[in-house]
Amino acid sequence: MTTTPTGDPTMLDRAQAEASLYRVAVCAFTYYPDKAVHEPGWTLDEDLDWCLAPLAGLPMDQLAALAPEVRTLITTPTADRQAFIRRLHALSGGDHPFDGP
């Protein structure tokens, strides 16, 4: 799977958006408050970096703005994930979030 941006550096392709969404979901699903105690070497920052890696083609200011949101999505089970999905949708220029071509 290629995730190379095609043109506008402020836009993502669909694969990048889906990869980030998938990674945030995995990290949120596997996170628990004492994870660092039970899994030595694990860090939240490492998970955060993994989640943001598909978005690395975005300008630094946009990427920096997403980091706190992703951190909250990982650590807060009641966080509203719809806003993040809408933001990824807007950045990927799709007609409907992750629906057909």
ABEGO torsion letter per residue (X at the ends): XBABBBEBAABBBAAAAAAAAAAAAAAAAABBAAAAAABBGBBAAAAAAAAAAAAAABBAAAAAAAAAAAAAAAABAABBAAAAAAAAAAAAGBABBGBEX
